[in-house]
Amino acid sequence: MLRRFILWWLFLLFCVYFVTIQQYLFNQHCQYHPSAVECQRRHQTSKKGQQGKIHSESDISKFKLTQNFLYFREVLKEQYEIRTGSCIHELIVLVSSRADNYELRKAIRDTWASVRYANIKVMFVTGKLASLPWPLRNSETQLLDEMNRYKDVIVGNFIDDIIYTTTVKYLFGFQWILNNCYRGKFVLCVEDTMFVNLTLTEEVLTSLMKRKIGKVWIGTVRNHQPVSHLNSEIFEWFGSSHRYYVPYRSWPDSTLPPLCVTELGFILSVESVEYIYRWSWNHTLFPRPDVHISIVAGQDNITWDISHNTRITPTLMKGNVCMFRKFVITNGFDNPDLFYKAWNGHQNVYDLQLDCHNPDVDQILPRGVSNHNYFDKTLGLIHDVRHACLNEGIRDNSLTLLMLITSHPNNFEARQAIRRTWASNANIHNSKLLFVLGVHRNLFSTFYSEREIQSRIHKEYVTHQDLIQANFSENHRNLTLKVVLGLRWVTTYCPNARFVFKGDDDVFVNLKQLVTYLSSLNSYQRILLGSVNTGPVVRDDASKYYVEEKVYPAKFYPPFLSGGGYVMSRDLVPKFYQASLTTYLLPLDDVYQGILAKRIGVEPQNHKFFRNAGGSKDVCLLRNSTFTFHRFKPDELMQVWEEFKNRLCNVPN
C-alpha cells in the first residue's frame, strides 16, 4: 500500500514537472519569436494581459475586441520608462537596430546623423536584450546609459530577433511616431547598416511635400514576388527558412502584391503608417516588414501609391562608400569603420574619389583648365576638307554616318587598304570616310625624310580629298589631340551627320550592318555606343598605357569605349568638344573620351557587335553579327575583304 502511494505521488510530481518544463520551453519560444502563429493564438485566448501604451487612449475600447489586443499590449509597451527627445519634425528616420549594436549606433550618430535638419529626426528602435547570466548583465546597463545620454533609442518589450520580430519592431516604432510626432508627414525606414544622405533626404522630402499625401510607399519596388506556403504546424512552430514564407490561409496567392524591399530601405507616409498599425491589431503578423506591408496594402480597398524611386537605393551596394553621395540610402555598412570612411569622404570628396571604381572626375582632375589657346595653336589645319559633308552623293543633304579614322602619317598602306575594302561602298550607305592625322616629326629622322613624308601626304590629299591634318607632332601621347580635332571639325563643318564613328586605321567595319542598325534608332536618342572598358590605371612606366599619378591621381578610370571603334550621335559632338575646352588632357584617347562622357552626364553603352580582335577565320562572324573588328594589318584587311565578299555563310536564325 505504501509503495503504491509513493509511486502515485512520484507520477504526479513527474506530470507537474513535465507540464512545467513544456510551459517554460513554450514561453522561451514565444519570448524569442513572438510573431509565431501559435504565440499569437495563445494571446488571443488569454484572459490576462498587461496594460500597454496604445496610439490613442480614446481608442482602447475599439482595440479591446481585436485579435492581437493582449499580445500587442504586452510587446508594444516600452521596456524602459525613459523620456525621449521632442518630435516636432515632418520626417522621422526610423533606424531598426539590434539592442547590442552599440558601436553601429555610435558610428551613425558621429557621421550622417550628426548634422541637424529642422524637419528631420533620427530615432533608433530595438527590442530588449535576451536574458543574460550575471557576468554579462553590464550590456543592459550599457543600453540604459545610452538611452539616458542620447534620448534617441526606444526599446520594446520583445526579445530582439532578426528573423521573427522585425515587423514587431517596426510596429513599435510606428506606435511611438503616432504617439509623439504630431507634425510627422513621412517615415524613412532603414537599418543600422545603412548610410543615409540627409541632404538628399531633405530634397526628396521637399518634392514629396508638393504632391498629394495619401497612402504612400516609396522605395525599390518588386512585383510578383513568389511566396512559400507551408501548411504543416511543425513549420509554423519553428518558422520557415524561406524569406518570403506566408501561411496559405493568410495569403493563398502564389505571389505577393507589389512591395518595397526592406533591405534597401523605404519611405512611408504617416497616413500609411497609421493604417498599417491599426490593421495589424486584428490580423496575422508576417515576420518580414515588406511582406507584411505588402499584404496590408493588397487587402486595402483604397489604392496605395506604391512607387519605385531609384534615388532611394537602386540595389544592394554592400558598403560602397563611393556611391553614398548619389543616393538617399547606401546599404552594407556592417562595421563602424565604413561609416567613418564614408563620412570622411563626405567631408573630403577628393580623398574618397581616389579609390572609387567610377570616380567623379570633376573632383580629382585639376580645375580652372582652359584649353582654348592651346587648341587654337596645335589644331591649326594643314589639310582640310571642310566641304566633305556637303559633297555630291549625299542624299537629301543628310549624312547617316561620318567615319573619322585616326591614322599615323606613315600608314599610307593602311589608309589605302581601307579605301579599297570596307569603305569602298561608303556612298551607297550614305556615309563618308575621313582620316585624321598629325605631322610626322622624329628625332632620328632627317628633315628631308619628314618633308618627303609630308609631300606624299599632300599628294594623297589631292588625290582622295579625305584627309584632315593638323599641326601637332604625331606620337602615342598625342592621340587625344586627334579625338579633339575630330570633335572640333565635326562641330564646325558637319552639322548634317546623324552619327559619327571614330576608329583606328587597323579596323574592319561591316558598314552595311552598322548603318542599318543606326538607321533603326530613334532620331532623338542620344547614343554613345561601343565596347565598354573599365579597369585600374596603369602605373608601370614601361607600358605605353602608363599614366603618372600626378596627371591622374585616382586608381580607376570612369567607363570608356575602346578607341578601336565607337559611335556617337551628332548632338553629343559639340557637347564633347565644349567639355574638352575645360578638361585636363590625358595621353590616352579612349580614356579621355570616357572622362568627357562622365563630365557631360552620358553613360557609354556596350554592344557586343563591337569586337576588339579578329582574323580571316572570322569572316562569317563579321558578316552576320559584327559592326567592327580591330587590329588588322593592311594585307590581312585585303584578304578578309575578298573572303567577306565571296564566302558563303549560313545566316543565323
C-alpha positions as CSV (number, residue, x, y, z in Angstrom):
1,M,0.0,0.0,0.0
2,L,2.8,2.4,0.9
3,R,4.7,1.5,-2.2
4,R,1.6,2.3,-4.3
5,F,1.1,5.6,-2.6
6,I,4.7,6.6,-3.2
7,L,4.5,5.6,-6.9
8,W,1.3,7.6,-7.3
9,W,2.9,10.8,-5.8
10,L,6.0,10.3,-7.9
11,F,3.8,10.0,-11.0
12,L,2.0,13.3,-10.1
13,L,5.3,15.0,-9.5
14,F,6.6,13.8,-12.9
15,C,3.4,15.1,-14.6
16,V,3.7,18.5,-12.9
17,Y,7.4,18.7,-13.8
18,F,6.7,17.7,-17.4
19,V,4.0,20.3,-17.8
20,T,6.2,23.0,-16.2
21,I,9.0,22.2,-18.5
22,Q,6.7,22.3,-21.5
23,Q,5.3,25.6,-20.5
24,Y,8.8,27.0,-19.8
25,L,10.0,25.9,-23.3
26,F,6.9,27.4,-24.9
27,N,7.4,30.7,-23.1
28,Q,11.0,30.8,-24.1
29,H,10.0,30.1,-27.7
30,C,7.4,33.0,-27.7
31,Q,9.8,35.3,-26.0
32,Y,12.3,34.9,-28.9
33,H,9.6,34.5,-31.6
34,P,6.5,36.5,-30.5
35,S,5.2,36.8,-34.1
36,A,4.9,33.0,-34.5
37,V,1.4,31.9,-35.2
38,E,0.9,29.7,-32.1
39,C,2.2,32.5,-29.9
40,Q,-0.4,34.9,-31.3
41,R,-3.0,32.2,-30.9
42,R,-2.2,31.9,-27.1
43,H,-2.6,35.7,-26.7
44,Q,-5.9,35.6,-28.5
45,T,-7.4,33.2,-26.0
46,S,-5.6,34.5,-22.9
47,K,-7.8,36.4,-20.4
48,K,-4.9,38.4,-18.8
49,G,-2.6,41.0,-20.2
50,Q,-0.5,43.9,-19.1
51,Q,-1.5,47.5,-19.7
52,G,0.5,48.9,-22.6
53,K,0.6,52.2,-24.5
54,I,-1.7,52.5,-27.5
55,H,-1.7,55.1,-30.2
56,S,-4.7,56.9,-28.8
57,E,-6.1,56.3,-25.3
58,S,-9.5,57.0,-26.6
59,D,-9.2,54.0,-29.0
60,I,-8.6,51.4,-26.2
61,S,-12.2,50.2,-26.3
62,K,-12.0,49.7,-30.0
63,F,-8.8,47.7,-29.8
64,K,-10.0,45.5,-26.9
65,L,-12.0,43.4,-29.4
66,T,-9.2,42.9,-31.8
67,Q,-7.3,39.7,-32.5
68,N,-3.9,40.8,-31.2
69,F,-5.0,43.1,-28.4
70,L,-3.5,41.3,-25.5
71,Y,-0.4,40.3,-27.4
72,F,0.3,43.9,-28.5
73,R,-0.5,45.3,-25.1
74,E,2.4,43.2,-23.9
75,V,5.1,43.5,-26.6
76,L,4.4,47.1,-27.8
77,K,5.0,48.7,-24.5
78,E,8.3,50.4,-23.8
79,Q,10.7,48.3,-21.8
80,Y,12.3,51.3,-20.0
81,E,10.4,54.4,-18.9
82,I,13.0,56.9,-20.2
83,R,11.8,60.2,-21.8
84,T,12.9,60.7,-25.4
85,G,13.6,64.0,-27.1
86,S,10.8,66.1,-28.6
87,C,9.5,65.3,-32.0
88,I,8.2,68.2,-34.0
89,H,9.6,67.1,-37.3
90,E,8.0,66.3,-40.6
91,L,10.3,63.3,-41.5
92,I,11.3,60.7,-39.0
93,V,14.2,58.4,-39.9
94,L,13.4,55.2,-38.1
95,V,16.5,53.1,-37.7
96,S,15.9,49.4,-36.9
97,S,18.8,48.3,-34.7
98,R,19.8,45.2,-32.7
99,A,19.9,46.0,-29.0
100,D,23.6,45.1,-28.7
101,N,24.8,47.1,-31.8
102,Y,26.1,49.9,-29.7
103,E,29.1,50.7,-31.9
104,L,27.0,50.9,-35.1
105,R,24.6,53.4,-33.4
106,K,27.5,55.4,-32.2
107,A,29.0,55.5,-35.7
108,I,25.7,56.7,-37.1
109,R,25.5,59.5,-34.5
110,D,29.0,60.5,-35.3
111,T,28.5,60.5,-39.0
112,W,25.4,61.0,-41.1
113,A,23.1,61.7,-38.1
114,S,25.4,64.3,-36.6
115,V,24.1,67.0,-39.0
116,R,20.8,68.5,-37.6
117,Y,18.0,69.4,-40.0
118,A,14.9,71.3,-38.8
119,N,12.5,68.8,-40.4
120,I,14.3,65.5,-39.8
121,K,14.5,63.4,-36.7
122,V,16.5,60.2,-36.3
123,M,15.3,57.5,-33.9
124,F,16.6,54.0,-33.2
125,V,14.1,51.3,-32.4
126,T,15.1,48.0,-30.9
127,G,13.9,45.1,-28.7
128,K,15.2,44.1,-25.3
129,L,18.2,42.0,-24.7
130,A,17.8,38.3,-24.1
131,S,18.2,37.1,-20.5
132,L,21.9,37.1,-19.8
133,P,23.9,35.5,-17.0
134,W,25.1,37.8,-14.2
135,P,28.6,38.5,-15.7
136,L,27.1,39.8,-18.9
137,R,24.4,42.0,-17.5
138,N,26.5,45.1,-17.9
139,S,25.2,45.0,-21.5
140,E,21.8,46.1,-20.2
141,T,23.4,48.8,-18.1
142,Q,25.2,50.0,-21.3
143,L,21.9,50.2,-23.2
144,L,20.3,52.1,-20.3
145,D,23.2,54.5,-20.2
146,E,22.9,55.0,-24.0
147,M,19.2,55.8,-23.7
148,N,19.7,58.3,-20.9
149,R,22.6,60.0,-22.7
150,Y,21.2,60.4,-26.2
151,K,17.4,60.0,-25.8
152,D,17.1,58.7,-29.3
153,V,16.6,54.9,-28.5
154,I,13.2,53.2,-27.8
155,V,13.2,49.6,-26.6
156,G,10.1,47.4,-27.0
157,N,9.1,44.6,-24.7
158,F,10.2,41.8,-27.0
159,I,13.4,39.9,-27.5
160,D,15.3,41.4,-30.4
161,D,15.4,38.7,-33.1
162,I,16.4,39.5,-36.7
163,I,14.0,36.8,-38.2
164,Y,10.9,36.8,-36.1
165,T,10.5,40.3,-34.5
166,T,11.5,42.7,-37.3
167,T,7.8,43.5,-38.1
168,V,7.0,43.9,-34.4
169,K,10.0,46.2,-34.1
170,Y,8.7,48.4,-37.0
171,L,5.1,48.4,-35.5
172,F,6.6,49.5,-32.1
173,G,8.4,52.3,-33.9
174,F,5.2,53.3,-35.7
175,Q,3.4,53.4,-32.4
176,W,6.0,55.8,-31.0
177,I,5.7,58.1,-34.0
178,L,1.9,58.2,-33.9
179,N,2.1,58.9,-30.1
180,N,4.8,61.6,-30.2
181,C,5.3,63.2,-33.7
182,Y,2.1,65.2,-34.2
183,R,3.6,67.1,-37.2
184,G,5.0,64.0,-38.9
185,K,4.3,63.5,-42.6
186,F,6.7,60.8,-43.7
187,V,8.8,58.0,-42.1
188,L,12.1,56.8,-43.7
189,C,12.6,53.1,-42.6
190,V,16.2,52.0,-42.6
191,E,18.5,49.6,-40.8
192,D,21.6,50.3,-38.7
193,T,23.8,49.0,-41.6
194,M,22.7,51.9,-43.9
195,F,24.3,55.2,-44.6
196,V,21.6,57.9,-45.1
197,N,22.4,61.0,-47.1
198,L,20.3,63.5,-45.2
199,T,21.0,66.3,-47.8
200,L,19.3,64.2,-50.5
201,T,16.7,63.1,-48.0
202,E,15.7,66.7,-47.4
203,E,15.4,67.2,-51.2
204,V,13.2,64.1,-51.5
205,L,11.1,65.3,-48.6
206,T,10.6,68.7,-50.3
207,S,9.5,67.0,-53.5
208,L,7.1,64.7,-51.6
209,M,5.5,67.7,-49.8
210,K,4.5,69.1,-53.2
211,R,2.3,66.1,-54.0
212,K,-1.0,65.0,-52.6
213,I,-0.2,62.9,-49.5
214,G,-2.2,59.7,-49.1
215,K,-1.2,56.2,-48.5
216,V,2.3,56.4,-50.0
217,W,5.1,53.7,-50.0
218,I,8.3,54.6,-51.9
219,G,11.4,52.5,-52.4
220,T,12.8,49.8,-54.6
221,V,9.6,48.0,-55.9
222,R,9.5,44.3,-56.6
223,N,6.4,43.0,-58.4
224,H,5.0,39.4,-58.3
225,Q,7.4,38.2,-55.6
226,P,6.9,34.4,-55.2
227,V,5.8,33.2,-51.7
228,S,6.3,29.9,-49.9
229,H,3.3,28.1,-48.5
230,L,3.9,25.6,-45.7
231,N,0.7,24.2,-44.1
232,S,2.3,21.9,-41.5
233,E,2.0,23.0,-37.9
234,I,5.6,21.9,-37.4
235,F,6.8,24.6,-39.8
236,E,4.5,27.2,-38.2
237,W,6.1,26.3,-34.8
238,F,9.7,26.5,-35.8
239,G,9.2,29.0,-38.6
240,S,10.3,28.6,-42.2
241,S,13.7,29.2,-43.7
242,H,12.1,30.8,-46.8
243,R,12.5,34.6,-46.7
244,Y,9.0,35.0,-48.1
245,Y,7.1,32.4,-46.1
246,V,3.4,33.3,-45.8
247,P,0.8,30.8,-44.4
248,Y,-1.6,29.7,-47.1
249,R,-4.7,30.7,-45.0
250,S,-3.3,34.3,-44.7
251,W,-2.4,34.8,-48.4
252,P,-3.4,31.9,-50.8
253,D,-2.0,33.5,-53.9
254,S,1.4,32.3,-55.3
255,T,2.8,35.8,-55.5
256,L,2.7,38.9,-53.3
257,P,1.3,42.3,-54.2
258,P,3.9,44.9,-55.0
259,L,6.4,45.6,-52.2
260,C,9.3,47.9,-51.4
261,V,12.3,45.7,-50.2
262,T,13.2,46.1,-46.6
263,E,16.9,45.6,-47.2
264,L,17.0,48.7,-49.4
265,G,15.0,51.0,-47.2
266,F,11.7,52.7,-48.0
267,I,9.6,55.8,-47.2
268,L,6.0,55.6,-45.8
269,S,3.6,58.5,-45.4
270,V,2.3,58.8,-41.8
271,E,-1.2,58.0,-43.1
272,S,0.2,54.7,-44.4
273,V,1.9,54.1,-41.0
274,E,-1.3,54.6,-39.1
275,Y,-3.2,52.3,-41.4
276,I,-0.6,49.5,-41.1
277,Y,-0.5,49.9,-37.3
278,R,-4.3,49.7,-36.9
279,W,-4.7,46.9,-39.4
280,S,-2.1,44.8,-37.6
281,W,-4.1,44.7,-34.4
282,N,-6.7,42.4,-36.0
283,H,-4.7,40.3,-38.5
284,T,-1.8,37.8,-38.6
285,L,1.7,39.3,-38.5
286,F,4.3,38.3,-41.0
287,P,8.0,38.3,-40.0
288,R,9.3,40.5,-42.9
289,P,8.1,44.1,-42.8
290,D,7.9,44.4,-46.6
291,V,5.8,41.3,-46.8
292,H,3.5,42.5,-44.0
293,I,3.1,45.9,-45.5
294,S,2.5,44.4,-49.0
295,I,-0.4,42.3,-47.7
296,V,-1.8,45.2,-45.8
297,A,-1.8,47.3,-48.9
298,G,-3.0,44.4,-51.1
299,Q,-6.1,44.0,-48.9
300,D,-7.0,47.7,-48.6
301,N,-10.0,48.9,-50.6
302,I,-8.2,52.2,-51.3
303,T,-5.4,52.1,-53.9
304,W,-2.0,52.8,-52.4
305,D,0.6,54.9,-54.2
306,I,3.5,52.4,-54.4
307,S,6.2,53.9,-56.5
308,H,9.8,53.0,-57.5
309,N,12.4,55.6,-56.8
310,T,16.0,54.9,-57.7
311,R,17.2,57.8,-55.6
312,I,16.3,55.8,-52.5
313,T,18.5,52.8,-53.2
314,P,18.8,51.1,-56.6
315,T,20.4,47.8,-55.4
316,L,22.4,46.1,-52.7
317,M,25.6,48.1,-52.7
318,K,27.4,46.4,-49.8
319,G,29.0,49.4,-48.2
320,N,30.1,51.1,-51.4
321,V,31.3,54.4,-50.0
322,C,31.8,55.8,-53.5
323,M,28.0,55.7,-54.1
324,F,26.6,57.2,-51.0
325,R,26.7,60.8,-52.4
326,K,24.3,59.8,-55.2
327,F,21.5,58.1,-53.2
328,V,19.4,58.7,-50.1
329,I,20.4,55.3,-48.7
330,T,23.5,53.2,-49.2
331,N,23.5,49.8,-47.5
332,G,26.0,47.2,-46.4
333,F,27.8,49.3,-43.8
334,D,28.2,46.4,-41.4
335,N,31.1,47.8,-39.4
336,P,31.7,51.3,-37.9
337,D,34.9,51.9,-39.9
338,L,32.8,52.0,-43.2
339,F,30.6,54.7,-41.7
340,Y,33.6,56.8,-40.7
341,K,35.3,56.3,-44.1
342,A,32.2,57.4,-45.9
343,W,31.8,60.4,-43.6
344,N,35.4,61.4,-44.1
345,G,34.7,61.2,-47.8
346,H,31.6,63.3,-47.4
347,Q,33.9,66.0,-45.8
348,N,36.8,65.4,-48.2
349,V,35.4,64.3,-51.5
350,Y,38.8,64.3,-53.2
351,D,40.3,61.5,-51.0
352,L,37.2,59.4,-51.3
353,Q,37.1,59.6,-55.1
354,L,40.7,58.3,-55.4
355,D,39.5,54.8,-54.5
356,C,36.3,54.7,-56.5
357,H,35.8,52.5,-59.5
358,N,33.7,55.2,-61.2
359,P,35.2,58.4,-59.8
360,D,33.8,61.9,-60.0
361,V,36.4,63.3,-62.4
362,D,35.4,66.9,-61.5
363,Q,36.7,66.2,-58.0
364,I,40.1,64.6,-59.0
365,L,41.2,66.5,-62.1
366,P,42.6,70.0,-62.0
367,R,40.1,72.7,-62.0
368,G,40.1,76.0,-63.9
369,V,41.6,74.5,-67.0
370,S,41.3,76.4,-70.3
371,N,42.5,74.7,-73.5
372,H,41.2,77.3,-75.9
373,N,44.6,78.9,-76.8
374,Y,46.4,75.6,-76.8
375,F,43.9,74.0,-79.2
376,D,43.9,77.1,-81.5
377,K,47.7,76.7,-81.7
378,T,48.1,72.9,-82.1
379,L,44.9,72.1,-84.0
380,G,45.6,74.6,-86.9
381,L,44.8,72.7,-90.1
382,I,47.4,71.9,-92.8
383,H,45.0,69.9,-94.9
384,D,41.2,70.3,-94.7
385,V,38.1,69.1,-96.4
386,R,35.6,71.4,-94.9
387,H,33.0,70.8,-97.6
388,A,33.2,67.0,-97.4
389,C,29.8,66.6,-95.7
390,L,28.1,68.6,-98.5
391,N,29.6,66.8,-101.5
392,E,27.6,65.1,-104.2
393,G,26.4,61.6,-103.4
394,I,25.0,62.5,-100.0
395,R,21.2,62.0,-100.2
396,D,19.0,64.9,-99.2
397,N,22.0,66.7,-97.9
398,S,21.7,64.4,-94.8
399,L,24.6,62.1,-93.9
400,T,23.7,59.0,-91.9
401,L,27.3,58.2,-90.8
402,L,30.5,60.2,-90.8
403,M,33.5,58.0,-90.2
404,L,36.7,59.5,-88.7
405,I,39.6,57.2,-88.8
406,T,42.7,58.2,-86.8
407,S,45.9,57.3,-88.7
408,H,49.6,57.8,-88.4
409,P,51.0,59.9,-91.3
410,N,53.3,57.0,-92.3
411,N,50.4,54.5,-92.6
412,F,49.8,55.0,-96.3
413,E,49.1,51.3,-97.0
414,A,46.6,51.1,-94.1
415,R,44.6,54.0,-95.4
416,Q,44.7,52.7,-99.0
417,A,43.6,49.3,-97.8
418,I,40.5,50.8,-96.1
419,R,39.6,52.8,-99.2
420,R,39.8,49.6,-101.3
421,T,37.9,47.4,-98.9
422,W,35.0,48.1,-96.5
423,A,34.9,51.9,-97.2
424,S,34.8,51.4,-101.0
425,N,31.0,51.5,-101.0
426,A,30.5,54.2,-98.4
427,N,28.4,56.4,-100.7
428,I,25.9,53.5,-101.2
429,H,25.3,53.5,-97.4
430,N,25.0,57.3,-97.3
431,S,28.3,57.5,-95.3
432,K,31.5,59.5,-95.6
433,L,35.1,58.4,-94.7
434,L,37.8,60.9,-93.5
435,F,41.2,60.3,-92.0
436,V,42.6,62.4,-89.1
437,L,46.4,62.9,-88.9
438,G,49.1,64.8,-87.1
439,V,52.5,65.7,-88.5
440,H,55.4,63.2,-88.6
441,R,58.3,64.5,-86.5
442,N,61.0,62.2,-85.3
443,L,64.3,63.0,-83.6
444,F,66.0,60.2,-85.5
445,S,64.7,61.2,-88.9
446,T,66.2,63.9,-91.2
447,F,64.5,67.0,-92.4
448,Y,64.4,65.5,-95.9
449,S,62.6,62.4,-94.8
450,E,60.0,64.5,-92.9
451,R,59.5,66.7,-95.9
452,E,59.2,63.6,-98.2
453,I,56.5,62.1,-96.0
454,Q,54.6,65.4,-95.9
455,S,54.9,65.6,-99.7
456,R,53.4,62.1,-100.1
457,I,50.6,63.1,-97.7
458,H,49.9,66.2,-99.8
459,K,49.6,64.1,-103.0
460,E,47.3,61.7,-101.1
461,Y,45.2,64.6,-100.0
462,V,44.9,66.0,-103.6
463,T,44.0,62.5,-105.0
464,H,41.4,61.4,-102.4
465,Q,40.2,64.6,-100.7
466,D,39.7,62.6,-97.4
467,L,42.5,63.9,-95.1
468,I,42.2,66.2,-92.1
469,Q,45.7,67.0,-90.9
470,A,46.6,69.4,-88.0
471,N,50.0,70.9,-87.0
472,F,50.9,68.7,-83.9
473,S,53.5,66.0,-83.6
474,E,52.3,62.5,-84.3
475,N,53.0,60.2,-81.3
476,H,51.1,57.9,-79.0
477,R,50.8,60.5,-76.3
478,N,49.1,62.9,-78.7
479,L,46.3,60.6,-79.7
480,T,43.9,62.6,-77.5
481,L,44.5,65.6,-79.8
482,K,43.2,63.6,-82.7
483,V,40.0,62.9,-80.9
484,V,39.6,66.6,-80.0
485,L,40.5,67.6,-83.6
486,G,37.7,65.3,-84.9
487,L,35.2,66.8,-82.4
488,R,36.2,70.3,-83.4
489,W,36.0,69.7,-87.1
490,V,32.6,67.9,-86.9
491,T,31.2,70.7,-84.7
492,T,32.3,73.3,-87.2
493,Y,31.8,71.7,-90.6
494,C,29.5,68.8,-90.4
495,P,26.1,69.6,-88.9
496,N,24.2,67.3,-91.2
497,A,25.6,63.9,-90.0
498,R,23.2,61.8,-87.8
499,F,26.1,59.7,-86.3
500,V,29.8,59.9,-86.0
501,F,32.1,56.9,-86.0
502,K,35.6,57.1,-84.6
503,G,38.0,54.2,-85.4
504,D,41.7,53.3,-85.8
505,D,43.3,52.6,-89.2
506,D,43.5,48.8,-88.4
507,V,39.8,48.4,-88.0
508,F,37.3,46.4,-90.3
509,V,33.8,47.9,-90.4
510,N,30.7,46.0,-91.5
511,L,29.3,49.2,-92.9
512,K,26.0,47.8,-94.2
513,Q,25.1,46.2,-90.9
514,L,26.2,49.2,-88.8
515,V,24.3,51.8,-90.9
516,T,21.2,49.6,-90.9
517,Y,21.3,49.4,-87.1
518,L,21.9,53.1,-86.7
519,S,19.1,54.0,-89.1
520,S,16.6,52.0,-87.0
521,L,17.3,54.1,-83.9
522,N,15.2,57.0,-82.7
523,S,16.3,60.2,-84.2
524,Y,16.2,61.9,-80.8
525,Q,18.1,59.2,-78.9
526,R,21.5,60.1,-77.5
527,I,24.0,57.4,-78.5
528,L,27.5,56.6,-77.2
529,L,28.0,53.0,-78.3
530,G,30.9,50.6,-78.5
531,S,32.8,48.2,-76.4
532,V,32.8,49.4,-72.8
533,N,36.1,49.1,-70.8
534,T,36.8,49.6,-67.1
535,G,39.8,48.9,-65.1
536,P,42.7,50.3,-63.0
537,V,45.1,52.9,-64.0
538,V,48.5,51.5,-65.3
539,R,51.4,52.8,-63.1
540,D,54.1,50.7,-64.8
541,D,56.3,53.3,-66.7
542,A,57.4,50.6,-69.1
543,S,53.8,50.3,-70.5
544,K,52.6,52.5,-73.3
545,Y,49.4,53.0,-71.2
546,Y,51.4,54.4,-68.3
547,V,49.9,57.5,-66.7
548,E,51.6,59.3,-63.9
549,E,49.8,59.7,-60.5
550,K,50.3,63.5,-60.6
551,V,48.5,63.5,-64.0
552,Y,45.6,61.3,-62.9
553,P,45.7,60.6,-59.2
554,A,42.7,58.2,-59.0
555,K,43.1,54.4,-59.1
556,F,40.4,53.8,-61.7
557,Y,39.0,55.4,-64.8
558,P,35.4,56.0,-65.4
559,P,33.8,53.6,-68.0
560,F,35.1,54.4,-71.5
561,L,34.7,52.9,-75.0
562,S,37.5,51.1,-76.8
563,G,39.2,53.5,-79.1
564,G,39.3,50.9,-81.9
565,G,35.8,51.8,-82.9
566,Y,32.7,53.5,-81.4
567,V,29.7,55.6,-82.4
568,M,28.2,58.8,-81.0
569,S,25.1,60.7,-82.1
570,R,25.8,64.1,-83.7
571,D,24.1,66.0,-80.9
572,L,26.8,64.8,-78.5
573,V,29.7,66.0,-80.6
574,P,29.5,69.8,-79.7
575,K,28.9,68.8,-76.0
576,F,32.0,66.7,-76.0
577,Y,34.1,69.4,-77.7
578,Q,32.9,72.1,-75.3
579,A,33.8,69.8,-72.3
580,S,37.3,69.2,-73.8
581,L,37.9,73.0,-73.7
582,T,37.9,72.9,-69.9
583,T,39.1,69.3,-69.2
584,Y,42.7,68.5,-68.4
585,L,44.2,66.5,-71.2
586,L,45.2,62.8,-70.7
587,P,47.5,61.0,-73.1
588,L,45.0,58.1,-73.6
589,D,42.4,59.0,-76.2
590,D,39.8,56.4,-75.2
591,V,40.1,57.2,-71.5
592,Y,39.8,60.9,-72.3
593,Q,36.6,60.1,-74.2
594,G,35.2,58.4,-71.1
595,I,36.1,61.3,-68.9
596,L,34.3,63.8,-71.3
597,A,31.3,61.5,-71.3
598,K,31.3,61.5,-67.4
599,R,31.5,65.3,-67.3
600,I,28.5,65.8,-69.6
601,G,26.5,63.1,-68.0
602,V,26.4,60.5,-70.7
603,E,26.9,56.8,-69.9
604,P,28.8,54.7,-72.5
605,Q,26.7,51.8,-73.8
606,N,28.1,48.4,-74.6
607,H,27.2,46.5,-77.7
608,K,28.6,43.0,-78.3
609,F,28.9,43.6,-82.1
610,F,31.9,46.0,-81.4
611,R,34.8,43.5,-81.3
612,N,38.4,44.1,-80.4
613,A,40.3,41.5,-82.4
614,G,39.8,39.4,-85.5
615,G,41.3,37.5,-88.4
616,S,40.4,35.8,-91.7
617,K,38.7,32.9,-89.8
618,D,36.1,35.4,-88.5
619,V,34.7,36.3,-91.9
620,C,31.2,34.8,-91.3
621,L,31.1,36.4,-87.8
622,L,32.0,39.7,-89.5
623,R,29.1,39.4,-91.9
624,N,26.4,38.2,-89.6
625,S,27.0,39.6,-86.1
626,T,29.7,42.3,-86.1
627,F,29.9,46.0,-86.6
628,T,33.7,46.3,-86.2
629,F,36.8,44.1,-85.8
630,H,40.0,45.7,-84.6
631,R,43.8,45.1,-85.3
632,F,44.1,44.1,-88.9
633,K,47.3,44.7,-90.9
634,P,46.7,46.0,-94.5
635,D,47.4,42.7,-96.2
636,E,45.0,40.9,-93.8
637,L,42.4,43.5,-94.4
638,M,42.5,42.9,-98.2
639,Q,42.3,39.2,-97.7
640,V,39.4,39.4,-95.3
641,W,37.6,41.7,-97.7
642,E,37.8,39.2,-100.5
643,E,36.5,36.4,-98.3
644,F,33.9,38.7,-96.9
645,K,32.5,39.4,-100.4
646,N,32.7,35.9,-101.7
647,R,32.4,33.3,-99.0
648,L,29.0,31.7,-98.4
649,C,27.9,31.9,-94.7
650,N,24.9,30.5,-93.0
651,V,22.6,33.3,-91.9
652,P,21.8,32.9,-88.1
653,N,18.2,32.3,-87.1
